[in-house]
Amino acid sequence: MDFRTEMQKLEKIVNDMKDENIDINEALKLYDEGIKSYEFCKKVLEEAEQKIEVLNEKGETECPDKNTTDLKQ
């Protein structure tokens, strides 16, 4: 599993479930698949957030100031 693939799966599932003619069994199957993809993506994002917090606490990374522009001419 990889994050990008699972996000693409989620997008497709959402679009497929918007179909008014979808069979209830197919909708349930898609829902189950969507929950699994969602949980995977959520876990990946939470782990990334934790790593960023640890790095910031150690002073190993700096978040750029949003209001600063670095223009090199």
Buried (B, 14 or more C-beta within 10 A) or exposed (E): EEBEEBBEBBEBBEEBEEEEEEEEEEBEEBEEBBEBBBEBBEEBEEEEEEEEEEEEEEEEEEEEEEEEEEEEE
